[in-house]
C-alpha cells in the first residue's frame, strides 16, 4: 500500500475519532438538566403501591406529613446497581 | 438501594422513612428487594406519573433518573442528590442527623 494511502487512512481515522468521541459526552450533558423541583419546594403528593409479599399496599407522601422525614430514592430499573 | 439499606437503622433513628421508586411493576420490585436484601418499600410508579411530576423522567430511557429527595416533615424538599452522586446516601444520612430534623 502506498505510503500516501496509509497516511490518508490514518488521518481519516484520527479526524473521525475526534468527531465521534465528543458526541456522546455532549449528549449526556444535554440529558442532565436538574430536576424541576428544588430544595425548599413542597414535594408533590403521590399515591403508589408496593407488594409486601401477600398484598399490594398503598403509600402516599401525605401519610408522613408531620410525622416522618421521607427519603424518596428514584432508581432507573429493578435489578440494576446503585 | 443497598446503600440505603446499610444506613437504614441510622435513618429510622431520625424518624426517616426510606422509599425507593421506579417504573417497574410492584412484583418486579418485590423480587428485586428480596434479591438485594432491601426491607423498605420499593414503590411502583407504573406509567411514570409520579416520576414525571418530580421532573426525573428521562424520555430516552423511558425511566427515572437516579435521584434522591429528602423531604422534611413539613413536606418540603431538604436535599437532592442526582445521578452518580445519588448512589452514596451519606449526605442524606448526615442531613437527617442534624438536630433540627429530630424534633
N, CA and C atoms of all chains as a GROMACS GRO file, in nm:
protein
  555
    1UNK      N    1   0.086  -0.120   0.000
    1UNK     CA    2   0.000   0.000   0.000
    1UNK      C    3   0.088   0.124   0.000
    2UNK      N    4   0.058   0.218  -0.087
    2UNK     CA    5   0.143   0.338  -0.090
    2UNK      C    6   0.137   0.412   0.042
    3UNK      N    7   0.248   0.473   0.071
    3UNK     CA    8   0.258   0.544   0.198
    3UNK      C    9   0.150   0.653   0.211
    4UNK      N   10   0.120   0.715   0.096
    4UNK     CA   11   0.022   0.824   0.097
    4UNK      C   12  -0.117   0.774   0.142
    5UNK      N   13  -0.151   0.652   0.090
    5UNK     CA   14  -0.282   0.595   0.127
    5UNK      C   15  -0.288   0.568   0.277
    6UNK      N   16  -0.180   0.511   0.331
    6UNK     CA   17  -0.177   0.480   0.475
    6UNK      C   18  -0.192   0.608   0.556
    7UNK      N   19  -0.119   0.711   0.511
    7UNK     CA   20  -0.129   0.840   0.582
    7UNK      C   21  -0.271   0.894   0.576
    8UNK      N   22  -0.332   0.879   0.458
    8UNK     CA   23  -0.468   0.929   0.440
    8UNK      C   24  -0.565   0.855   0.532
    9UNK      N   25  -0.547   0.722   0.541
    9UNK     CA   26  -0.636   0.642   0.627
    9UNK      C   27  -0.616   0.681   0.773
   10UNK      N   28  -0.488   0.696   0.811
   10UNK     CA   29  -0.458   0.734   0.949
   10UNK      C   30  -0.521   0.869   0.982
   11UNK      N   31  -0.509   0.962   0.890
   11UNK     CA   32  -0.565   1.096   0.912
   11UNK      C   33  -0.717   1.088   0.922
   12UNK      N   34  -0.775   1.003   0.836
   12UNK     CA   35  -0.921   0.989   0.837
   12UNK      C   36  -0.970   0.932   0.971
   13UNK      N   37  -0.896   0.830   1.019
   13UNK     CA   38  -0.933   0.769   1.147
   13UNK      C   39  -0.921   0.870   1.261
   14UNK      N   40  -0.815   0.949   1.253
   14UNK     CA   41  -0.788   1.047   1.358
   14UNK      C   42  -0.900   1.151   1.364
   15UNK      N   43  -0.934   1.201   1.244
   15UNK     CA   44  -1.039   1.303   1.236
   15UNK      C   45  -1.173   1.242   1.277
   16UNK      N   46  -1.198   1.121   1.225
   16UNK     CA   47  -1.322   1.052   1.259
   16UNK      C   48  -1.334   1.032   1.410
   17UNK      N   49  -1.222   0.990   1.470
   17UNK     CA   50  -1.220   0.968   1.614
   17UNK      C   51  -1.254   1.096   1.689
   18UNK      N   52  -1.194   1.207   1.643
   18UNK     CA   53  -1.218   1.334   1.710
   18UNK      C   54  -1.363   1.378   1.696
   19UNK      N   55  -1.420   1.344   1.580
   19UNK     CA   56  -1.558   1.387   1.556
   19UNK      C   57  -1.658   1.305   1.636
   20UNK      N   58  -1.627   1.175   1.649
   20UNK     CA   59  -1.729   1.090   1.714
   20UNK      C   60  -1.716   1.092   1.866
   21UNK      N   61  -1.596   1.107   1.920
   21UNK     CA   62  -1.582   1.097   2.065
   21UNK      C   63  -1.663   1.205   2.141
   22UNK      N   64  -1.659   1.331   2.100
   22UNK     CA   65  -1.731   1.429   2.183
   22UNK      C   66  -1.883   1.416   2.178
   23UNK      N   67  -1.938   1.347   2.079
   23UNK     CA   68  -2.083   1.341   2.065
   23UNK      C   69  -2.155   1.279   2.185
   24UNK      N   70  -2.113   1.160   2.233
   24UNK     CA   71  -2.185   1.105   2.349
   24UNK      C   72  -2.174   1.196   2.471
   25UNK      N   73  -2.059   1.260   2.488
   25UNK     CA   74  -2.039   1.349   2.603
   25UNK      C   75  -2.137   1.466   2.596
   26UNK      N   76  -2.151   1.523   2.475
   26UNK     CA   77  -2.242   1.635   2.457
   26UNK      C   78  -2.386   1.590   2.484
   27UNK      N   79  -2.415   1.467   2.440
   27UNK     CA   80  -2.548   1.412   2.458
   27UNK      C   81  -2.581   1.394   2.607
   28UNK      N   82  -2.482   1.341   2.684
   28UNK     CA   83  -2.502   1.325   2.827
   28UNK      C   84  -2.533   1.457   2.894
   29UNK      N   85  -2.460   1.559   2.850
   29UNK     CA   86  -2.475   1.690   2.911
   29UNK      C   87  -2.616   1.745   2.888
   30UNK      N   88  -2.663   1.730   2.764
   30UNK     CA   89  -2.795   1.784   2.732
   30UNK      C   90  -2.905   1.706   2.804
   31UNK      N   91  -2.878   1.579   2.840
   31UNK     CA   92  -2.979   1.497   2.906
   31UNK      C   93  -2.977   1.515   3.058
   32UNK      N   94  -2.895   1.607   3.109
   32UNK     CA   95  -2.881   1.619   3.254
   32UNK      C   96  -2.918   1.756   3.309
   33UNK      N   97  -3.032   1.813   3.271
   33UNK     CA   98  -3.074   1.933   3.343
   33UNK      C   99  -3.116   1.891   3.484
   34UNK      N  100  -3.117   1.982   3.576
   34UNK     CA  101  -3.157   1.948   3.711
   34UNK      C  102  -3.306   1.916   3.714
   35UNK      N  103  -3.349   1.833   3.811
   35UNK     CA  104  -3.492   1.807   3.822
   35UNK      C  105  -3.570   1.937   3.844
   36UNK      N  106  -3.697   1.934   3.806
   36UNK     CA  107  -3.780   2.054   3.814
   36UNK      C  108  -3.795   2.105   3.958
   37UNK      N  109  -3.786   2.012   4.054
   37UNK     CA  110  -3.806   2.051   4.193
   37UNK      C  111  -3.674   2.090   4.257
   38UNK      N  112  -3.679   2.196   4.336
   38UNK     CA  113  -3.558   2.248   4.402
   38UNK      C  114  -3.572   2.232   4.553
   39UNK      N  115  -3.457   2.238   4.619
   39UNK     CA  116  -3.457   2.238   4.765
   39UNK      C  117  -3.544   2.355   4.812
   40UNK      N  118  -3.635   2.327   4.906
   40UNK     CA  119  -3.725   2.431   4.957
   40UNK      C  120  -3.865   2.422   4.897
   41UNK      N  121  -3.877   2.356   4.780
   41UNK     CA  122  -4.009   2.338   4.720
   41UNK      C  123  -4.089   2.234   4.799
   42UNK      N  124  -4.220   2.246   4.792
   42UNK     CA  125  -4.306   2.143   4.851
   42UNK      C  126  -4.308   2.023   4.757
   43UNK      N  127  -4.280   1.905   4.810
   43UNK     CA  128  -4.280   1.784   4.728
   43UNK      C  129  -4.423   1.746   4.693
   44UNK      N  130  -4.451   1.719   4.565
   44UNK     CA  131  -4.588   1.683   4.527
   44UNK      C  132  -4.632   1.552   4.592
   45UNK      N  133  -4.758   1.547   4.631
   45UNK     CA  134  -4.809   1.423   4.690
   45UNK      C  135  -4.822   1.316   4.581
   46UNK      N  136  -4.818   1.192   4.624
   46UNK     CA  137  -4.836   1.081   4.529
   46UNK      C  138  -4.904   0.967   4.602
   47UNK      N  139  -4.960   0.876   4.526
   47UNK     CA  140  -5.012   0.751   4.581
   47UNK      C  141  -4.957   0.639   4.494
   48UNK      N  142  -4.870   0.558   4.552
   48UNK     CA  143  -4.806   0.449   4.478
   48UNK      C  144  -4.823   0.320   4.556
   49UNK      N  145  -4.801   0.209   4.486
   49UNK     CA  146  -4.818   0.079   4.551
   49UNK      C  147  -4.688   0.000   4.555
   50UNK      N  148  -4.680  -0.085   4.656
   50UNK     CA  149  -4.574  -0.186   4.657
   50UNK      C  150  -4.635  -0.319   4.699
   51UNK      N  151  -4.564  -0.425   4.669
   51UNK     CA  152  -4.612  -0.560   4.701
   51UNK      C  153  -4.532  -0.609   4.821
   52UNK      N  154  -4.603  -0.641   4.931
   52UNK     CA  155  -4.532  -0.679   5.054
   52UNK      C  156  -4.514  -0.830   5.066
   53UNK      N  157  -4.545  -0.904   4.960
   53UNK     CA  158  -4.530  -1.048   4.964
   53UNK      C  159  -4.666  -1.118   4.961
   54UNK      N  160  -4.770  -1.048   5.013
   54UNK     CA  161  -4.904  -1.106   5.004
   54UNK      C  162  -5.008  -1.009   4.948
   55UNK      N  163  -4.987  -0.880   4.971
   55UNK     CA  164  -5.085  -0.780   4.924
   55UNK      C  165  -5.015  -0.662   4.860
   56UNK      N  166  -5.094  -0.590   4.777
   56UNK     CA  167  -5.048  -0.460   4.727
   56UNK      C  168  -5.085  -0.355   4.831
   57UNK      N  169  -4.988  -0.275   4.872
   57UNK     CA  170  -5.012  -0.172   4.973
   57UNK      C  171  -4.997  -0.034   4.911
   58UNK      N  172  -5.090   0.055   4.950
   58UNK     CA  173  -5.082   0.194   4.905
   58UNK      C  174  -4.989   0.274   4.996
   59UNK      N  175  -4.912   0.361   4.937
   59UNK     CA  176  -4.830   0.454   5.014
   59UNK      C  177  -4.851   0.594   4.956
   60UNK      N  178  -4.880   0.691   5.042
   60UNK     CA  179  -4.887   0.830   4.997
   60UNK      C  180  -4.780   0.910   5.069
   61UNK      N  181  -4.738   1.018   5.007
   61UNK     CA  182  -4.643   1.106   5.075
   61UNK      C  183  -4.712   1.174   5.193
   62UNK      N  184  -4.838   1.211   5.174
   62UNK     CA  185  -4.908   1.288   5.278
   62UNK      C  186  -4.926   1.210   5.408
   63UNK      N  187  -4.920   1.076   5.402
   63UNK     CA  188  -4.935   1.000   5.526
   63UNK      C  189  -4.819   1.023   5.623
   64UNK      N  190  -4.708   1.077   5.574
   64UNK     CA  191  -4.592   1.102   5.660
   64UNK      C  192  -4.584   1.246   5.708
   65UNK      N  193  -4.672   1.332   5.652
   65UNK     CA  194  -4.668   1.474   5.685
   65UNK      C  195  -4.680   1.495   5.837
   66UNK      N  196  -4.586   1.570   5.894
   66UNK     CA  197  -4.590   1.598   6.037
   66UNK      C  198  -4.540   1.483   6.124
   67UNK      N  199  -4.508   1.369   6.061
   67UNK     CA  200  -4.467   1.252   6.140
   67UNK      C  201  -4.324   1.209   6.111
   68UNK      N  202  -4.291   1.200   5.984
   68UNK     CA  203  -4.159   1.148   5.946
   68UNK      C  204  -4.100   1.226   5.831
   69UNK      N  205  -3.967   1.232   5.826
   69UNK     CA  206  -3.900   1.274   5.704
   69UNK      C  207  -3.909   1.157   5.606
   70UNK      N  208  -3.901   1.187   5.479
   70UNK     CA  209  -3.908   1.081   5.378
   70UNK      C  210  -3.790   1.093   5.282
   71UNK      N  211  -3.721   0.982   5.262
   71UNK     CA  212  -3.623   0.976   5.153
   71UNK      C  213  -3.692   0.910   5.036
   72UNK      N  214  -3.702   0.981   4.926
   72UNK     CA  215  -3.760   0.927   4.805
   72UNK      C  216  -3.644   0.900   4.709
   73UNK      N  217  -3.616   0.773   4.687
   73UNK     CA  218  -3.499   0.736   4.606
   73UNK      C  219  -3.547   0.680   4.473
   74UNK      N  220  -3.547   0.764   4.370
   74UNK     CA  221  -3.582   0.717   4.236
   74UNK      C  222  -3.464   0.638   4.181
   75UNK      N  223  -3.493   0.521   4.122
   75UNK     CA  224  -3.387   0.445   4.056
   75UNK      C  225  -3.436   0.402   3.919
   76UNK      N  226  -3.341   0.366   3.834
   76UNK     CA  227  -3.371   0.352   3.692
   76UNK      C  228  -3.455   0.227   3.665
   77UNK      N  229  -3.403   0.111   3.702
   77UNK     CA  230  -3.476  -0.014   3.682
   77UNK      C  231  -3.444  -0.109   3.796
   78UNK      N  232  -3.538  -0.198   3.826
   78UNK     CA  233  -3.509  -0.307   3.918
   78UNK      C  234  -3.397  -0.392   3.858
   79UNK      N  235  -3.324  -0.458   3.943
   79UNK     CA  236  -3.214  -0.549   3.902
   79UNK      C  237  -3.098  -0.476   3.836
   80UNK      N  238  -3.082  -0.348   3.872
   80UNK     CA  239  -2.961  -0.275   3.830
   80UNK      C  240  -2.896  -0.220   3.957
   81UNK      N  241  -2.771  -0.182   3.945
   81UNK     CA  242  -2.695  -0.136   4.062
   81UNK      C  243  -2.734   0.004   4.105
   82UNK      N  244  -2.669   0.050   4.213
   82UNK     CA  245  -2.689   0.187   4.260
   82UNK      C  246  -2.813   0.203   4.345
   83UNK      N  247  -2.981   0.119   4.612
   83UNK     CA  248  -3.076   0.085   4.717
   83UNK      C  249  -3.009   0.012   4.832
   84UNK      N  250  -2.906  -0.065   4.798
   84UNK     CA  251  -2.832  -0.137   4.903
   84UNK      C  252  -2.770  -0.041   5.003
   85UNK      N  253  -2.723   0.074   4.952
   85UNK     CA  254  -2.658   0.169   5.040
   85UNK      C  255  -2.756   0.230   5.139
   86UNK      N  256  -2.880   0.245   5.097
   86UNK     CA  257  -2.982   0.292   5.191
   86UNK      C  258  -3.012   0.185   5.294
   87UNK      N  259  -3.013   0.060   5.249
   87UNK     CA  260  -3.038  -0.050   5.342
   87UNK      C  261  -2.930  -0.052   5.451
   88UNK      N  262  -2.805  -0.031   5.409
   88UNK     CA  263  -2.694  -0.029   5.507
   88UNK      C  264  -2.712   0.080   5.611
   89UNK      N  265  -2.773   0.190   5.571
   89UNK     CA  266  -2.790   0.306   5.660
   89UNK      C  267  -2.930   0.314   5.719
   90UNK      N  268  -3.008   0.207   5.702
   90UNK     CA  269  -3.149   0.214   5.739
   90UNK      C  270  -3.171   0.240   5.888
   91UNK      N  271  -3.089   0.177   5.971
   91UNK     CA  272  -3.107   0.196   6.115
   91UNK      C  273  -3.082   0.340   6.156
   92UNK      N  274  -2.976   0.398   6.098
   92UNK     CA  275  -2.945   0.539   6.127
   92UNK      C  276  -3.059   0.628   6.084
   93UNK      N  277  -3.114   0.601   5.966
   93UNK     CA  278  -3.222   0.684   5.913
   93UNK      C  279  -3.350   0.667   5.995
   94UNK      N  280  -3.379   0.544   6.031
   94UNK     CA  281  -3.501   0.521   6.110
   94UNK      C  282  -3.489   0.585   6.247
   95UNK      N  283  -3.366   0.591   6.300
   95UNK     CA  284  -3.342   0.654   6.431
   95UNK      C  285  -3.370   0.804   6.427
   96UNK      N  286  -3.372   0.862   6.306
   96UNK     CA  287  -3.401   1.005   6.295
   96UNK      C  288  -3.540   1.028   6.236
   97UNK      N  289  -3.630   0.933   6.259
   97UNK     CA  290  -3.769   0.947   6.211
   97UNK      C  291  -3.775   0.963   6.060
   98UNK      N  292  -3.697   0.885   5.990
   98UNK     CA  293  -3.695   0.899   5.844
   98UNK      C  294  -3.739   0.769   5.778
   99UNK      N  295  -3.837   0.779   5.692
   99UNK     CA  296  -3.886   0.664   5.615
   99UNK      C  297  -3.817   0.663   5.479
  100UNK      N  298  -3.756   0.550   5.444
  100UNK     CA  299  -3.694   0.538   5.312
  100UNK      C  300  -3.792   0.469   5.216
  101UNK      N  301  -3.811   0.527   5.098
  101UNK     CA  302  -3.897   0.469   4.995
  101UNK      C  303  -3.820   0.471   4.862
  102UNK      N  304  -3.803   0.355   4.802
  102UNK     CA  305  -3.750   0.351   4.666
  102UNK      C  306  -3.865   0.368   4.568
  103UNK      N  307  -3.838   0.425   4.452
  103UNK     CA  308  -3.941   0.439   4.349
  103UNK      C  309  -3.881   0.406   4.213
  104UNK      N  310  -3.950   0.322   4.136
  104UNK     CA  311  -3.910   0.302   3.997
  104UNK      C  312  -4.035   0.275   3.915
  105UNK      N  313  -4.018   0.266   3.786
  105UNK     CA  314  -4.131   0.242   3.697
  105UNK      C  315  -4.151   0.093   3.668
  106UNK      N  316  -4.090   0.008   3.750
  106UNK     CA  317  -4.114  -0.135   3.737
  106UNK      C  318  -4.248  -0.172   3.801
  107UNK      N  319  -4.295  -0.294   3.775
  107UNK     CA  320  -4.419  -0.339   3.838
  107UNK      C  321  -4.393  -0.369   3.985
  108UNK      N  322  -4.498  -0.369   4.069
  108UNK     CA  323  -4.479  -0.400   4.211
  108UNK      C  324  -4.414  -0.536   4.233
  109UNK      N  325  -4.442  -0.629   4.144
  109UNK     CA  326  -4.392  -0.765   4.163
  109UNK      C  327  -4.244  -0.776   4.125
  110UNK      N  328  -4.204  -0.704   4.020
  110UNK     CA  329  -4.059  -0.699   3.988
  110UNK      C  330  -3.984  -0.636   4.104
  111UNK      N  331  -4.042  -0.528   4.158
  111UNK     CA  332  -3.974  -0.458   4.265
  111UNK      C  333  -3.960  -0.543   4.390
  112UNK      N  334  -4.063  -0.624   4.418
  112UNK     CA  335  -4.056  -0.714   4.534
  112UNK      C  336  -3.945  -0.817   4.512
  113UNK      N  337  -3.937  -0.871   4.392
  113UNK     CA  338  -3.833  -0.970   4.361
  113UNK      C  339  -3.694  -0.906   4.372
  114UNK      N  340  -3.685  -0.781   4.325
  114UNK     CA  341  -3.559  -0.706   4.333
  114UNK      C  342  -3.521  -0.682   4.479
  115UNK      N  343  -3.619  -0.639   4.558
  115UNK     CA  344  -3.595  -0.614   4.701
  115UNK      C  345  -3.545  -0.740   4.771
  116UNK      N  346  -3.609  -0.853   4.741
  116UNK     CA  347  -3.568  -0.980   4.803
  116UNK      C  348  -3.427  -1.019   4.760
  117UNK      N  349  -3.397  -0.995   4.634
  117UNK     CA  350  -3.266  -1.034   4.582
  117UNK      C  351  -3.153  -0.956   4.648
  118UNK      N  352  -3.174  -0.827   4.670
  118UNK     CA  353  -3.065  -0.744   4.725
  118UNK      C  354  -3.081  -0.719   4.876
  119UNK      N  355  -3.183  -0.780   4.935
  119UNK     CA  356  -3.198  -0.772   5.080
  119UNK      C  357  -3.248  -0.637   5.131
  120UNK      N  358  -3.332  -0.571   5.050
  120UNK     CA  359  -3.388  -0.442   5.092
  120UNK      C  360  -3.520  -0.466   5.165
  121UNK      N  361  -3.535  -0.404   5.283
  121UNK     CA  362  -3.657  -0.426   5.363
  121UNK      C  363  -3.753  -0.308   5.359
  122UNK      N  364  -3.709  -0.194   5.305
  122UNK     CA  365  -3.803  -0.081   5.293
  122UNK      C  366  -3.884  -0.097   5.163
  123UNK      N  367  -4.000  -0.029   5.152
  123UNK     CA  368  -4.083  -0.047   5.032
  123UNK      C  369  -4.016   0.006   4.906
  124UNK      N  370  -4.025  -0.070   4.798
  124UNK     CA  371  -3.987  -0.021   4.665
  124UNK      C  372  -4.118   0.002   4.590
  125UNK      N  373  -4.152   0.128   4.573
  125UNK     CA  374  -4.282   0.164   4.517
  125UNK      C  375  -4.280   0.155   4.365
  126UNK      N  376  -4.394   0.117   4.311
  126UNK     CA  377  -4.406   0.101   4.166
  126UNK      C  378  -4.477   0.222   4.107
  127UNK      N  379  -4.406   0.296   4.026
  127UNK     CA  380  -4.467   0.408   3.955
  127UNK      C  381  -4.496   0.363   3.812
  128UNK      N  382  -4.584   0.264   3.802
  128UNK     CA  383  -4.621   0.202   3.675
  128UNK      C  384  -4.686   0.310   3.586
  129UNK      N  385  -4.626   0.344   3.474
  129UNK     CA  386  -4.680   0.452   3.391
  129UNK      C  387  -4.603   0.581   3.405
  130UNK      N  388  -4.540   0.600   3.520
  130UNK     CA  389  -4.446   0.712   3.535
  130UNK      C  390  -4.504   0.846   3.575
  131UNK      N  391  -4.630   0.850   3.621
  131UNK     CA  392  -4.690   0.980   3.654
  131UNK      C  393  -4.612   1.053   3.764
  132UNK      N  394  -4.576   0.981   3.869
  132UNK     CA  395  -4.504   1.045   3.980
  132UNK      C  396  -4.363   1.084   3.936
  133UNK      N  397  -4.301   0.997   3.858
  133UNK     CA  398  -4.167   1.024   3.807
  133UNK      C  399  -4.166   1.155   3.727
  134UNK      N  400  -4.271   1.174   3.644
  134UNK     CA  401  -4.283   1.298   3.566
  134UNK      C  402  -4.311   1.417   3.657
  135UNK      N  403  -4.398   1.396   3.756
  135UNK     CA  404  -4.436   1.504   3.848
  135UNK      C  405  -4.313   1.556   3.922
  136UNK      N  406  -4.219   1.469   3.948
  136UNK     CA  407  -4.096   1.507   4.019
  136UNK      C  408  -3.987   1.553   3.922
  137UNK      N  409  -4.018   1.551   3.794
  137UNK     CA  410  -3.924   1.602   3.695
  137UNK      C  411  -3.800   1.516   3.677
  138UNK      N  412  -3.811   1.386   3.702
  138UNK     CA  413  -3.693   1.300   3.690
  138UNK      C  414  -3.710   1.192   3.582
  139UNK      N  415  -3.814   1.209   3.498
  139UNK     CA  416  -3.834   1.113   3.390
  139UNK      C  417  -3.738   1.143   3.275
  140UNK      N  418  -3.675   1.039   3.223
  140UNK     CA  419  -3.586   1.054   3.108
  140UNK      C  420  -3.652   0.987   2.988
  141UNK      N  421  -3.692   1.068   2.891
  141UNK     CA  422  -3.763   1.019   2.775
  141UNK      C  423  -3.685   0.912   2.700
  142UNK      N  424  -3.555   0.936   2.687
  142UNK     CA  425  -3.469   0.846   2.611
  142UNK      C  426  -3.470   0.704   2.666
  143UNK      N  427  -3.474   0.691   2.799
  143UNK     CA  428  -3.469   0.559   2.861
  143UNK      C  429  -3.607   0.510   2.904
  144UNK      N  430  -3.709   0.594   2.891
  144UNK     CA  431  -3.843   0.560   2.939
  144UNK      C  432  -3.836   0.515   3.084
  145UNK      N  433  -3.762   0.589   3.162
  145UNK     CA  434  -3.741   0.551   3.302
  145UNK      C  435  -3.699   0.673   3.383
  146UNK      N  436  -3.688   0.652   3.514
  146UNK     CA  437  -3.648   0.761   3.602
  146UNK      C  438  -3.496   0.778   3.601
  147UNK      N  439  -3.451   0.898   3.634
  147UNK     CA  440  -3.309   0.917   3.665
  147UNK      C  441  -3.285   0.868   3.807
  148UNK      N  442  -3.157   0.846   3.839
  148UNK     CA  443  -3.122   0.810   3.976
  148UNK      C  444  -3.116   0.940   4.057
  149UNK      N  445  -3.221   0.967   4.133
  149UNK     CA  446  -3.229   1.091   4.210
  149UNK      C  447  -3.285   1.060   4.349
  150UNK      N  448  -3.223   1.118   4.452
  150UNK     CA  449  -3.279   1.108   4.588
  150UNK      C  450  -3.335   1.243   4.630
  151UNK      N  451  -3.452   1.241   4.690
  151UNK     CA  452  -3.507   1.360   4.754
  151UNK      C  453  -3.520   1.330   4.903
  152UNK      N  454  -3.471   1.422   4.986
  152UNK     CA  455  -3.503   1.414   5.128
  152UNK      C  456  -3.613   1.516   5.154
  153UNK      N  457  -3.725   1.467   5.203
  153UNK     CA  458  -3.843   1.551   5.225
  153UNK      C  459  -3.868   1.560   5.375
  154UNK      N  460  -3.877   1.681   5.425
  154UNK     CA  461  -3.896   1.702   5.569
  154UNK      C  462  -4.039   1.674   5.613
  155UNK      N  463  -4.060   1.677   5.744
  155UNK     CA  464  -4.194   1.651   5.798
  155UNK      C  465  -4.295   1.754   5.751
  156UNK      N  466  -4.247   1.873   5.712
  156UNK     CA  467  -4.338   1.977   5.662
  156UNK      C  468  -4.367   1.959   5.512
  157UNK      N  469  -4.313   1.855   5.450
  157UNK     CA  470  -4.340   1.827   5.310
  157UNK      C  471  -4.248   1.899   5.212
  158UNK      N  472  -4.151   1.975   5.267
  158UNK     CA  473  -4.060   2.048   5.178
  158UNK      C  474  -3.931   1.970   5.153
  159UNK      N  475  -3.875   1.991   5.035
  159UNK     CA  476  -3.753   1.921   4.997
  159UNK      C  477  -3.634   1.983   5.069
  160UNK      N  478  -3.558   1.899   5.139
  160UNK     CA  479  -3.443   1.946   5.218
  160UNK      C  480  -3.310   1.921   5.147
  161UNK      N  481  -3.304   1.812   5.072
  161UNK     CA  482  -3.180   1.777   5.000
  161UNK      C  483  -3.218   1.709   4.870
  162UNK      N  484  -3.129   1.724   4.769
  162UNK     CA  485  -3.143   1.649   4.644
  162UNK      C  486  -3.007   1.591   4.609
  163UNK      N  487  -3.008   1.470   4.560
  163UNK     CA  488  -2.884   1.410   4.506
  163UNK      C  489  -2.919   1.353   4.369
  164UNK      N  490  -2.831   1.379   4.273
  164UNK     CA  491  -2.865   1.346   4.135
  164UNK      C  492  -2.759   1.256   4.071
  165UNK      N  493  -2.807   1.159   3.992
  165UNK     CA  494  -2.724   1.068   3.914
  165UNK      C  495  -2.619   0.998   4.000
  166UNK      N  496  -2.493   1.003   3.962
  166UNK     CA  497  -2.393   0.921   4.032
  166UNK      C  498  -2.378   0.964   4.178
  167UNK      N  499  -2.404   1.091   4.208
  167UNK     CA  500  -2.391   1.135   4.347
  167UNK      C  501  -2.504   1.079   4.434
  168UNK      N  502  -2.608   1.026   4.368
  168UNK     CA  503  -2.722   0.972   4.444
  168UNK      C  504  -2.695   0.832   4.497
  169UNK      N  505  -2.582   0.773   4.457
  169UNK     CA  506  -2.557   0.635   4.497
  169UNK      C  507  -2.507   0.627   4.642
  170UNK      N  508  -2.435   0.730   4.685
  170UNK     CA  509  -2.386   0.733   4.823
  170UNK      C  510  -2.479   0.822   4.907
  171UNK      N  511  -2.554   0.763   5.000
  171UNK     CA  512  -2.654   0.841   5.074
  171UNK      C  513  -2.599   0.918   5.194
  172UNK      N  514  -2.466   0.927   5.208
  172UNK     CA  515  -2.406   0.990   5.328
  172UNK      C  516  -2.463   1.129   5.353
  173UNK      N  517  -2.477   1.209   5.246
  173UNK     CA  518  -2.525   1.346   5.260
  173UNK      C  519  -2.664   1.349   5.323
  174UNK      N  520  -2.746   1.254   5.282
  174UNK     CA  521  -2.883   1.248   5.334
  174UNK      C  522  -2.884   1.199   5.478
  175UNK      N  523  -2.800   1.099   5.506
  175UNK     CA  524  -2.791   1.049   5.644
  175UNK      C  525  -2.744   1.162   5.736
  176UNK      N  526  -2.643   1.238   5.692
  176UNK     CA  527  -2.593   1.350   5.772
  176UNK      C  528  -2.702   1.454   5.793
  177UNK      N  529  -2.776   1.484   5.687
  177UNK     CA  530  -2.882   1.585   5.697
  177UNK      C  531  -2.988   1.541   5.797
  178UNK      N  532  -3.020   1.412   5.796
  178UNK     CA  533  -3.122   1.360   5.889
  178UNK      C  534  -3.074   1.368   6.032
  179UNK      N  535  -2.943   1.359   6.050
  179UNK     CA  536  -2.889   1.358   6.186
  179UNK      C  537  -2.868   1.499   6.242
  180UNK      N  538  -2.892   1.602   6.157
  180UNK     CA  539  -2.887   1.738   6.210
  180UNK      C  540  -2.999   1.755   6.311
  181UNK      N  541  -2.970   1.820   6.424
  181UNK     CA  542  -3.067   1.824   6.534
  181UNK      C  543  -3.205   1.875   6.495
  182UNK      N  544  -3.213   1.972   6.400
  182UNK     CA  545  -3.343   2.031   6.372
  182UNK      C  546  -3.442   1.932   6.311
  183UNK      N  547  -3.391   1.822   6.256
  183UNK     CA  548  -3.483   1.725   6.195
  183UNK      C  549  -3.534   1.622   6.296
  184UNK      N  550  -3.474   1.623   6.414
  184UNK     CA  551  -3.508   1.515   6.508
  184UNK      C  552  -3.636   1.541   6.586
  185UNK      N  553  -3.683   1.666   6.589
  185UNK     CA  554  -3.794   1.702   6.681
  185UNK      C  555  -3.925   1.630   6.651
   0.00000   0.00000   0.00000
